[in-house]
Amino acid sequence: MASKRCGILAGWPKLLIVGLLCLSGTAYALPTIEHWQTASGARVLFVAARELPMVDFSVVFDAGSARDGDRPGTARFTNALLMEGAGGLDSDRIAERFSELGARVSTWSERDMAGLDARMLSDPQQLDTTVSLVSLILQRPDFPPQAVARVRKQMLTALENDEQSPGSRGSKAFYQKLYGTHPYGSSSGGTPTALQQLQRGDLEIFHARYYSAANALISIVGDLSRSEAEALAEKLASALPTGEAAATLTQAPETTQAQELHISHPSSQAHILLGQHGMRRGDPDYFPLYVGNHILGGNGLNSRISQEVREKRGLAYSAYSYFLPMRVEGPFLLGLQTRNSQKDEAIAVLKETLENFVHNGPDESALAAAKQNLIGGFALRLDSNKKILGYLRMIGFYNLPLDYLARFSQNIRELTVEKIREAFQRRIHPEHLLQVVVGPTSSEQPKRP
């Protein structure tokens, strides 16, 4: 019977099933994560995946909006211009070359990090040509004046659109209020004033400071040998200035009292966010908080918050909670949207549900179901090279243990109700929540005839 249970996975990709436990309890070995440092100081993580003739790689820099300083939007502005022209090639020619090579390349920027992702065939000639072009983009962006003006306009338009979205307004206000002058408090998209003031030279300075080998992580997954992966990484890193790693971020300020903020907005529903500082990547309380939140508000309609808010009272279509771990403590958030006339009741239910969970923790049956769900669904987190690449990027950037994936299921399996309750009581303080509501005030709400 045991062999039959394991046999249902036989047709799945190897990378999908490695590291998982079959129902019989037989363990599969995870793909080996190899790691090294290039001659210029870039760190490299590599997983060989020989099943398909494809290579995925990511070059990530500690160059997210947390590095903006007093110029919000600098990191995103800089990253958005990488593909707009480099080494004398304009954006059209760069796009044409990648299309000719059958490569998919994209840039992105977040609070902690910014980078470039690429996917292509493992054919040596195509791979080498693609890597050469990516190296040019990362090392020698031209920041063409016309592109600077166009991207600036796009970012300003995005800010205008955000002002029409109660969800965006609420999220920005939440981060600004929770983090204050800490780098996480600034909007990654910048402000109209800052974007208007940013000049081409400011972007060049930011790029020169943060897009360096010593500040880079290269993650590679695909149809390569170790020596071929080393050659790829060296070619990428050697094109970059050696530079130095970004400075350590300061800790986020503690939240010591409850705060409330109401933002007037002509919406039919109230957008509600409650929260506080949560946890960082590599936090010793990560697994009890992660699994506890899965039960509290992270498992869709089956979560406790959804049951209390939606199923029992019909106050909202969806209600949720989540942790967003980052380099330093990211936020713990609870949220929902509801009719303005019901917002006070909905907030009370959210707070009461959180208080009960912090006080009592989950029950044994809920924990058992969460373990089964998270461990059983772990395969889907590794069912493509792109997903594995994402994990390598996270493990490398946040300096997590290389056996993070191998230990994932066991760390969940070892949790108890008591461990989860203790972690929530230690880290979550319902009496210190920040409350942000976006919607009409009582006097602004339309009166019924």
C-alpha positions, 0 to 999 in steps of 0.5 A, a space after each residue: 500500500 505504501 508503494 502505491 501511495 508514493 507511486 501517484 507522484 511518479 509522473 510529477 517533475 522531480 523538483 516537485 516532489 523532492 523533500 516531501 514526505 509521501 503518505 507512507 512517511 518515505 522522505 525524498 531528498 531536496 535538490 542540493 543548493 550549492 553556494 559560493 562567491 564570485 571573484 568580485 564578491 557576489 554571492 551565488 546560490 545554484 540548483 541544477 535542474 536537468 529535466 528541461 533545457 532551460 535556465 532561470 537566473 536572478 540578480 538581486 541587489 540590496 537596492 530597494 526603497 529602504 535605500 531611498 533616503 530623503 528621495 522617495 521613489 529613487 530605487 524604483 525609478 532607477 530600476 525601471 530605467 535599466 531596460 530603457 537603454 544600455 551601452 548605446 542600445 535603446 529600449 527597442 533594440 534591447 527588446 528585439 535582441 531578447 526576443 530573437 534569443 527567446 529570452 524573457 527578462 524583467 526588472 522589479 523593485 520592492 522595499 528590501 531589494 531590487 533586481 532582474 530576472 531572466 529565463 532562456 534556453 540552456 543552449 550555450 550560444 544563446 545563453 552566453 549572448 543573453 548573459 552578455 546583454 543582461 550584464 550590459 544592462 546591469 553595468 551600463 544603463 544609459 538613463 536616456 533623458 527621454 526615458 527618464 521623462 517618460 518613466 517619471 510621468 508614468 510614476 506620477 500617473 501611478 501616484 494620481 491613480 493611487 489617490 483614487 484607490 481607498 486600498 492604496 491610500 490606506 496601505 500607504 497611510 498604514 506604513 507611514 504611521 507605523 514606521 514613521 521616519 524609518 525607511 519602511 515608512 516611505 512609499 516605494 513609488 515616491 511622492 510627487 515632490 520627490 519625483 519632480 526633484 529627482 534628476 538623471 544624475 541622482 539615479 546614476 549615483 544611486 545605481 553606482 552605489 547599490 548595483 555592485 558585486 559586493 551588494 549582489 546575490 545571483 540565484 541560478 536554477 536550470 540545466 547547467 553543471 556546476 562549472 557552467 553555473 560558475 561561468 555564468 555567475 562570473 560573467 554577470 558579476 565581473 561586469 559590475 563594479 566591486 563596490 561594497 554591501 549596503 549598510 545595515 538597516 536600523 530597527 523599526 521603532 516599537 509600537 507602545 500604544 493604540 493609534 487610530 487614523 481615519 482618511 476621508 474618501 468618497 467610497 461606498 465601503 470602509 477599507 479597514 486595516 489593523 496591525 503592528 510590527 510583526 517579524 523579520 526574515 529568519 525570526 526565531 518565532 517565524 514558524 509558530 507565527 506563520 502557522 498560527 496566522 494560517 489558522 487565524 486569518 491566512 487560510 481563506 474562508 477556513 480561517 477563524 477571522 473569515 468564519 467570525 466576520 463573514 460566515 457568522 455575521 456577514 460583515 464582509 466578503 473577505 477578511 484576512 490577516 498576514 505577516 510580511 517578514 522583511 529585513 527588519 520587522 515587517 508588518 502584521 496586518 488584519 483587514 477587510 472591506 465593509 459597508 460604512 454603517 457596519 465598520 464599527 461592528 466589523 472592527 470590534 469583531 476583528 479585534 475580539 477575534 485577535 484577542 481571543 486567539 492571542 489569549 487561547 491560541 488555536 485548538 488541537 483540531 485546527 492545528 492538525 488541519 493547518 499542518 496537513 494543509 501546509 505540509 501537504 501543499 508544500 509540493 506546489 511551492 516547488 513545482 517550477 524552476 521559477 518558484 525554486 528560484 524565488 526561494 533561492 533569492 529569499 534564502 540568499 538575500 536574507 541569509 537563511 539556512 541552506 537547509 531551510 527547505 529541507 527543514 520546512 515541513 519538520 519545523 511545522 510538524 514540531 509545533 504545538 498549540 502551546 508554542 503558537 500561543 506563547 509566540 503570539 502572546 510574546 509578539 502580538 499586542 492587541 492593545 497596541 494596534 494601529 487602526 486605519 479606516 478609509 471611507 466617508 466620515 459619519 457626516 459625509 455618508 449619504 442620508 437615506 430619504 
